[in-house]
């Protein structure tokens, strides 16, 4: 039996997550459904991709990641199924599976076209419930991925935005904001090319303290540290760096290198 891991921006207020689970369990009552996160920043596939990157290598083989951040729901964008290194990924073709393409040794992408697996009279505004969840449920029962559509090379080859080095300035952006208000940047140590960081500038505010843990910071002091995924992060001790900076996903950050 294949696990189904859910990553969405649906939150907990509405019926959306419950409906997904109801559809899955109606098709496969023995499905093991795991809630990874339903608090992805709405409409930001890059944030979902970042969270997927954080968990995909820690789940066992045969896990199905139903990953849904879908601002173009109901449009002509495709719904895809990926088989990669013994795991499966279902969701919209909008870049949410960037880490699968970048980190998997072998993968095959299928365009989901077998409509007989969908619920009858699917909604244009809730394809996650009516199309993606049923496919995940049937896949969890052991059906092979080729039953759901044809292999394709026509999918969105999205990559995490890469920082740009201009002289002694490394320009990056905020790609995720976690529950504690920490700002995850698209910058990893290798992007520094062996150079040190003098300070960072975000929202015209200078951040110069380099730390290994949040506990090293005091009051509303902001610091730079490497997070558990190996990305540079701007954080604070038991404070919301996002609130202190009034920052958002996509916010520009400049690192002044030593």
C-alpha positions in Angstrom: 0.0 0.0 0.0 1.4 3.4 -1.0 1.4 6.4 1.4 -0.2 9.6 0.2 1.5 12.7 1.5 -0.4 16.0 1.1 1.1 19.4 0.5 -1.3 22.2 -0.2 -2.1 25.9 0.4 -5.7 25.1 1.4 -5.3 25.9 5.1 -7.5 24.4 7.8 -10.5 26.8 7.8 -12.4 25.4 4.9 -13.7 22.0 3.7 -11.0 21.6 1.0 -8.5 19.2 2.8 -11.4 17.1 4.2 -12.9 16.7 0.8 -9.5 15.5 -0.6 -9.3 12.9 2.2 -12.9 11.8 1.7 -12.4 11.2 -2.0 -9.2 9.2 -1.4 -10.7 7.1 1.4 -13.9 6.4 -0.7 -11.7 4.9 -3.4 -9.1 3.3 -1.1 -10.3 2.9 2.5 -6.9 1.5 3.5 -5.0 4.6 2.2 -2.4 6.0 4.7 -2.8 9.8 4.3 -0.1 12.0 5.8 -0.5 15.8 6.2 2.8 17.4 5.4 1.5 20.9 5.3 -1.6 22.8 4.3 -0.2 26.2 5.2 1.9 26.9 2.0 1.7 30.6 1.2 -1.3 30.8 -1.2 -0.6 31.1 -4.9 3.2 30.5 -4.5 4.3 27.2 -6.2 7.9 28.0 -5.3 7.1 27.8 -1.6 5.4 24.4 -2.1 8.5 23.3 -4.1 10.7 24.3 -1.2 8.6 22.4 1.3 8.5 19.3 -1.0 12.3 19.5 -1.2 12.4 19.4 2.6 10.5 16.1 2.8 10.8 14.1 -0.4 14.0 12.3 0.6 12.7 11.3 4.0 9.7 9.3 2.9 9.9 5.6 1.9 9.7 4.3 -1.6 6.2 4.2 -3.2 5.1 7.3 -1.4 2.7 9.5 -3.5 3.2 13.3 -3.0 -0.1 15.1 -3.8 1.3 18.6 -4.1 -1.3 21.3 -4.9 -0.7 25.0 -5.1 -2.7 25.8 -8.2 -3.4 29.5 -9.0 -4.4 28.6 -12.6 -6.9 25.9 -11.5 -9.3 25.1 -14.3 -7.1 26.6 -17.0 -5.3 24.8 -19.9 -2.3 24.0 -17.7 -1.8 20.2 -17.5 -2.1 17.9 -14.5 0.9 15.6 -14.3 2.0 12.5 -12.6 5.8 11.9 -12.1 7.5 8.6 -11.3 10.9 9.3 -9.9 13.3 7.1 -8.0 10.6 4.8 -6.7 8.2 7.6 -5.6 5.3 9.4 -7.2 4.2 13.1 -7.5 0.8 14.4 -8.6 -0.2 18.0 -9.1 -0.4 20.9 -11.6 2.3 21.5 -14.2 3.3 24.9 -12.8 6.8 24.4 -11.5 5.8 22.9 -8.1 7.9 19.8 -8.9 11.2 21.7 -9.5 13.1 19.7 -6.8 12.0 16.4 -8.4 13.5 17.4 -11.7 16.7 18.7 -10.1 17.4 16.0 -7.5 16.0 12.8 -9.0 18.4 10.4 -10.8 15.6 9.0 -13.1 12.1 10.3 -13.6 9.2 10.0 -16.1 6.5 12.6 -16.5 3.0 11.6 -17.5 0.2 14.0 -18.6 -2.9 12.8 -16.8 -5.6 12.2 -19.5 -7.5 9.1 -18.4 -10.7 10.9 -17.4 -12.5 7.7 -16.3 -10.5 7.9 -13.1 -11.9 11.4 -12.3 -15.1 12.1 -10.3 -18.1 12.6 -12.5 -18.9 16.3 -13.5 -15.6 17.7 -12.2 -15.6 21.3 -11.0 -13.5 23.8 -12.8 -12.5 25.4 -9.4 -11.6 22.2 -7.4 -9.7 19.9 -9.7 -7.6 18.8 -6.7 -10.7 17.0 -5.3 -12.3 15.9 -8.6 -9.2 14.9 -10.6 -6.0 14.8 -8.6 -7.2 13.1 -5.4 -8.9 10.2 -7.3 -5.8 9.6 -9.4 -3.7 9.5 -6.1 -6.2 7.1 -4.6 -6.2 4.7 -7.5 -2.4 4.9 -7.8 -2.2 4.1 -4.0 -4.0 0.8 -4.8 -1.1 -0.3 -6.9 -2.1 0.8 -10.5 0.9 1.6 -12.7 1.4 5.3 -13.6 1.0 4.6 -17.4 -2.7 3.8 -16.7 -3.3 7.4 -16.1 -1.9 9.0 -19.2 1.0 9.2 -21.7 4.6 10.0 -21.0 5.6 13.5 -22.1 8.6 15.7 -22.5 6.4 18.8 -22.6 6.3 20.0 -19.0 7.4 23.1 -17.2 11.1 22.8 -16.5 11.1 25.2 -13.6 14.2 25.8 -11.5 14.5 27.6 -8.3 15.5 31.2 -9.1 19.3 31.4 -8.9 21.1 34.3 -7.2 23.2 36.6 -9.4 26.7 37.7 -8.5 27.5 41.2 -9.6 30.9 42.3 -8.4 30.9 42.0 -4.6 27.0 41.9 -4.5 25.1 38.6 -4.5 21.5 39.3 -5.4 18.8 36.8 -4.2 15.2 36.6 -3.2 13.0 35.2 -0.4 11.6 31.9 -1.6 9.8 30.8 1.6 8.6 32.1 4.9 8.1 29.5 7.6 5.7 29.3 10.5 8.1 31.2 12.7 8.5 34.1 10.3 12.0 33.1 9.2 12.9 34.1 5.7 14.4 31.4 3.5 16.6 32.7 0.7 17.5 31.1 -2.6 21.2 31.3 -1.6 23.3 28.4 -0.5 26.9 28.5 0.8 28.3 27.3 -2.6 26.9 30.5 -4.2 29.3 32.5 -2.1 32.3 31.1 -4.1 34.3 30.8 -0.9 33.8 34.4 0.0 32.5 35.7 3.3 29.4 37.9 4.0 29.9 41.4 5.2 26.2 42.0 5.6 22.8 41.6 3.9 20.4 44.3 2.9 16.6 43.6 2.7 13.9 46.3 2.7 16.8 48.9 3.2 17.6 47.2 6.5 21.1 46.0 7.2 21.6 42.5 8.6 25.1 41.7 9.6 25.1 39.2 12.5 26.1 35.7 11.4 25.0 33.0 13.8 24.6 29.2 14.0 21.4 29.2 16.1 18.5 31.5 16.8 19.4 31.5 20.5 22.5 33.6 19.8 20.3 36.5 18.9 18.8 39.0 21.3 15.6 41.1 21.4 14.6 42.0 17.9 18.0 41.4 16.5 18.1 39.9 13.0 20.7 37.3 12.0 21.9 35.3 9.1 22.2 31.5 9.4 22.2 28.3 7.4 18.9 26.4 7.9 18.3 22.6 7.9 18.0 22.4 4.1 21.3 24.2 3.6 19.8 27.6 2.5 20.7 30.9 3.9 18.0 32.3 6.2 17.2 35.6 7.9 15.8 34.9 11.3 15.3 36.2 14.9 15.1 34.6 18.3 11.4 33.9 19.2 10.4 36.9 17.0 9.0 36.9 13.5 11.6 38.2 11.1 8.9 38.6 8.5 6.9 40.9 10.7 10.0 42.9 11.8 10.9 43.4 8.1 7.4 43.5 6.6 8.8 41.1 4.0 7.1 38.8 1.6 8.0 35.9 -0.8 9.9 37.3 -3.8 11.4 40.1 -1.7 14.9 41.1 -3.0 17.9 40.6 -0.8 21.5 41.8 -1.5 24.5 40.1 0.2 27.6 42.3 0.3 30.5 39.9 0.1 33.8 40.3 1.8 
